[in-house]
Amino acid sequence: MAEKQKRSPDYQQIFYENRSSSLKTLIAMYQGKYVKLLLSVLFFVIKHAPVWVMPIVTANIIDVILAGGEDAPRRILLYAVVMLVIVVQNVPTNYIHTYFYAKAIRQVERELRSALVRKLQQLSIDYHRKTESGRIQSKIMRDVEQIETLSAQIFINLLSIVLNVVIAGTVVVTNSRRVFLFFAATVPLAVLVIVHFRGKIRDYNRDFRREMEETSVQVMEMVEMIPVTRAHALEAREAEKMEGRLEQIADKGFKLDMIQTYFGSVSWIVFQVFQVICLIFTSFMALRGNISVGDVTMYQSYFSTIVNGITGIVGLIPIIAKGLESVESVGDILLSEEIEAGRSGGARIDVKGDIRFEHVAFQYPDGDQPVFSDVNFEVKTGETIAFVGSSGAGKTTILNLLIGFAQPTDGRILIDGTDIRELDLKYYRESLAVVPQNSILFSGTIRENITYGLSDIDEQTLAEAIDASNLRELAESLPEGIDTRISEHGGNLSGGQRQRISIARAFVRNPRILILDEATSALDTVSEHQIKEATANLARTRTTLIVAHRLSTIRDADKIAVIDHGGLQEFGTYEELMERKGAFYHLQEMQK
């Protein structure tokens, strides 16, 4: 796998060097694959030969029939054989053509998605916090697919159209300049009229599609609101509202069908009229002896080919524009400079768990004022410190700074005496275990979720983690135990069960620093008590940082930090803070 990635182009560099032009970027993305594309073009020309040769052969057969003669049957059979050979060769050559272009396009598609995934793993947590996951997913899937579609349009449709128009035009001008001048005068006019009517249809289609999208949104809202609707006995009202909307959509759909029929008929008539004009013009030329009778059929075919080709090119413009927009969209990720600091190359220390905050302040880049400032405290190896305070005071932000998700805007954080900015964060985080406020699970087995990222966990260690996190009863109640699969985000488990799996995931890592952000918030009273005991046992030899709103869960913490009003308000043991009768005392009184 590493070898494959090494051979892959540096898409970040490609996007950076060609950032002034999406088209240049698209072309540069196929570096190393130009030979495949050239071979694809070569076999495309061969496989597409029937489109250009058939009108000529047909014209010659007609001329042979009109001329008669003893050798006429032989010449007709010869032309027939030529036609059959040209037609049949389309099967192998089309396969080879498709093989080469598909190989190149699909390889770029895979490499580009891989480059996006790798870049997303490098971008800062702040980038992911302010960028919607749906938007990122759209860039990886939809925009890359649009780029693949654009490439296919260029190497298949556009190539086909251009070759058809060029070769047909070349044959016409070679055989008769007068007919070519007629084409030059009438083809643009025919194309303009056809494109005008197709544009009208496209506009109506776009409006109808937007109405459908809006209706889809309302349908989703209706489904999500069903519990509320039913609780207030508003089913009939909601049904009537949606029926009115659906009736409106049906009426617009009917009008669209009629408009498409009208404009489609007009467009077809225009094309046929110009075909008739071409037929009349070439017929009079044949009567005067300027061209042969067979040439009339040939010019009819080429007129149709050129008109359809140029119309097709105009029709491809919106598709090409959308594909180039997708190139820019993908570039938003690949060109982003919000790389997480300290990912590699920093100091690698044997983490013991001493933590010191020295005059630490933090302010979000788009914030008007600091979240907190001048925060000072120290945690010794094996100690447990709990953070309490009102929502939004900065408790979770302190944990994020400790993990390295963000950097202090002032002051410094020391891990065993080393500034966190100087650490190799990837190596440092191997000594951490984090249980977030909202449990994060993926589709897979319970075992896979607990041992995520670890391949050398023995059964005894796993069993100890399961017992410590109070998962034993759940595991034994399932038909396949911890090898039972769970759905996306653990949707088939209760909130408490999901959180216990997250806690087991932290336990099994045997961390030096344990971070619990409201880790017991989703647990019932009994499970909370059991987890509290397990956490206390685990924390005896580990530095533990806890964020909690339930003050009853932190009574045994070595130190408690009250974070509020932009800083550290109080710091001490539970007994000390209760004796002061300050901020912590009032918080405790409110929860009684």
JOSULKA-V74692 format. One record per pair of residues at least 4 apart in sequence whose ideal C-beta (glycine too) atoms are under 6 Angstrom apart, sorted by sequence separation. I is the first residue (numbers start at 1). J is the second residue. If there is no record, write none. Layout:
i:I j:J
i:I j:J
This chain:
i:43 j:47
i:44 j:48
i:49 j:53
i:50 j:54
i:53 j:57
i:54 j:58
i:68 j:72
i:71 j:75
i:84 j:88
i:89 j:93
i:90 j:94
i:98 j:102
i:102 j:106
i:108 j:112
i:123 j:127
i:127 j:131
i:137 j:141
i:138 j:142
i:139 j:143
i:152 j:156
i:153 j:157
i:154 j:158
i:155 j:159
i:162 j:166
i:163 j:167
i:164 j:168
i:165 j:169
i:183 j:187
i:191 j:195
i:221 j:225
i:225 j:229
i:234 j:238
i:260 j:264
i:279 j:283
i:291 j:295
i:295 j:299
i:305 j:309
i:316 j:320
i:331 j:335
i:342 j:346
i:363 j:367
i:379 j:383
i:389 j:393
i:418 j:422
i:425 j:429
i:444 j:448
i:457 j:461
i:471 j:475
i:480 j:484
i:486 j:490
i:487 j:491
i:493 j:497
i:523 j:527
i:531 j:535
i:535 j:539
i:572 j:576
i:581 j:585
i:131 j:136
i:153 j:158
i:229 j:234
i:285 j:290
i:286 j:291
i:400 j:405
i:401 j:406
i:415 j:420
i:423 j:428
i:457 j:462
i:466 j:471
i:467 j:472
i:487 j:492
i:493 j:498
i:523 j:528
i:539 j:544
i:548 j:553
i:564 j:569
i:572 j:577
i:18 j:24
i:229 j:235
i:285 j:291
i:379 j:385
i:389 j:395
i:400 j:406
i:451 j:457
i:466 j:472
i:475 j:481
i:478 j:484
i:486 j:492
i:548 j:554
i:18 j:25
i:172 j:179
i:173 j:180
i:286 j:293
i:363 j:370
i:412 j:419
i:413 j:420
i:475 j:482
i:486 j:493
i:561 j:568
i:562 j:569
i:570 j:577
i:577 j:584
i:578 j:585
i:64 j:72
i:172 j:180
i:387 j:395
i:441 j:449
i:490 j:498
i:520 j:528
i:562 j:570
i:229 j:238
i:361 j:370
i:362 j:371
i:15 j:25
i:18 j:28
i:286 j:296
i:561 j:571
i:64 j:75
i:520 j:531
i:64 j:76
i:361 j:373
i:570 j:582
i:283 j:296
i:570 j:583
i:14 j:28
i:282 j:296
i:569 j:583
i:570 j:584
i:61 j:76
i:359 j:374
i:360 j:375
i:222 j:238
i:282 j:299
i:560 j:577
i:61 j:79
i:357 j:375
i:357 j:376
i:555 j:574
i:222 j:242
i:357 j:377
i:279 j:300
i:404 j:425
i:532 j:553
i:562 j:583
i:9 j:31
i:57 j:79
i:356 j:378
i:372 j:394
i:562 j:584
i:371 j:394
i:474 j:497
i:499 j:522
i:116 j:140
i:355 j:379
i:278 j:303
i:57 j:83
i:371 j:397
i:496 j:522
i:113 j:140
i:354 j:381
i:495 j:522
i:496 j:523
i:353 j:381
i:496 j:524
i:514 j:542
i:352 j:381
i:471 j:500
i:518 j:547
i:215 j:245
i:470 j:500
i:513 j:543
i:514 j:544
i:515 j:545
i:516 j:546
i:517 j:547
i:113 j:144
i:469 j:500
i:496 j:527
i:112 j:144
i:53 j:86
i:471 j:504
i:520 j:553
i:215 j:249
i:469 j:503
i:109 j:144
i:362 j:397
i:447 j:482
i:469 j:504
i:50 j:86
i:446 j:482
i:447 j:483
i:49 j:86
i:50 j:87
i:551 j:588
i:445 j:483
i:446 j:484
i:466 j:504
i:469 j:507
i:109 j:148
i:465 j:504
i:468 j:507
i:445 j:485
i:551 j:591
i:211 j:252
i:465 j:507
i:47 j:90
i:105 j:148
i:465 j:508
i:208 j:252
i:443 j:488
i:47 j:93
i:105 j:151
i:362 j:408
i:363 j:409
i:46 j:93
i:47 j:94
i:362 j:409
i:208 j:256
i:360 j:408
i:361 j:409
i:441 j:489
i:361 j:410
i:441 j:490
i:43 j:93
i:47 j:97
i:361 j:411
i:360 j:411
i:457 j:508
i:204 j:256
i:359 j:411
i:449 j:501
i:43 j:96
i:44 j:97
i:358 j:411
i:43 j:97
i:101 j:155
i:358 j:412
i:450 j:504
i:204 j:259
i:450 j:505
i:357 j:413
i:40 j:97
i:441 j:498
i:470 j:527
i:356 j:414
i:450 j:508
i:201 j:260
i:439 j:498
i:40 j:100
i:439 j:499
i:470 j:530
i:39 j:100
i:40 j:101
i:470 j:531
i:201 j:263
i:354 j:416
i:200 j:263
i:439 j:502
i:36 j:100
i:352 j:416
i:197 j:263
i:468 j:534
i:36 j:103
i:37 j:104
i:349 j:416
i:435 j:502
i:36 j:104
i:435 j:503
i:197 j:266
i:349 j:418
i:197 j:267
i:33 j:104
i:347 j:418
i:435 j:506
i:194 j:267
i:433 j:506
i:347 j:422
i:194 j:270
i:346 j:422
i:347 j:423
i:348 j:424
i:433 j:509
i:193 j:270
i:346 j:423
i:346 j:424
i:433 j:511
i:29 j:108
i:348 j:427
i:432 j:511
i:344 j:424
i:351 j:431
i:431 j:511
i:437 j:517
i:431 j:512
i:432 j:513
i:433 j:514
i:434 j:515
i:435 j:516
i:436 j:517
i:437 j:518
i:343 j:425
i:342 j:425
i:343 j:426
i:190 j:274
i:435 j:519
i:186 j:274
i:182 j:281
i:8 j:111
i:11 j:115
i:52 j:167
i:176 j:291
i:399 j:515
i:190 j:307
i:194 j:311
i:399 j:517
i:187 j:306
i:191 j:310
i:195 j:314
i:179 j:299
i:187 j:307
i:191 j:311
i:396 j:517
i:172 j:302
i:168 j:302
i:168 j:305
i:168 j:306
i:164 j:305
i:165 j:306
i:165 j:309
i:164 j:309
i:161 j:309
i:161 j:312
i:161 j:313
i:395 j:547
i:384 j:539
i:158 j:316
i:353 j:512
i:382 j:541
i:353 j:513
i:384 j:544
i:385 j:545
i:386 j:546
i:387 j:547
i:351 j:512
i:381 j:543
i:386 j:548
i:153 j:316
i:379 j:543
i:153 j:319
i:386 j:554
i:395 j:563
i:394 j:563
i:393 j:563
i:386 j:557
i:393 j:564
i:150 j:323
i:384 j:557
i:389 j:562
i:384 j:558
i:385 j:559
i:386 j:560
i:387 j:561
i:388 j:562
i:389 j:563
i:390 j:564
i:383 j:558
i:389 j:564
i:146 j:322
i:147 j:323
i:387 j:563
i:146 j:323
i:147 j:326
i:146 j:326
i:147 j:327
i:143 j:326
i:377 j:561
i:143 j:329
i:143 j:330
i:139 j:329
i:353 j:543
i:139 j:330
i:374 j:567
i:375 j:568
i:139 j:333
i:372 j:566
i:373 j:567
i:377 j:571
i:372 j:567
i:127 j:338
i:119 j:333
i:124 j:338
i:119 j:334
i:123 j:338
i:124 j:340
i:116 j:333
i:122 j:339
i:66 j:293
i:63 j:292
i:62 j:293
i:63 j:294
i:62 j:294
i:59 j:294
i:59 j:295
i:59 j:297
i:58 j:297
i:59 j:298
i:55 j:298
i:55 j:301
i:125 j:405
i:26 j:327
i:22 j:324
i:25 j:327
i:22 j:327
i:22 j:328
i:15 j:331
i:15 j:334
i:15 j:335
i:12 j:334
i:11 j:334
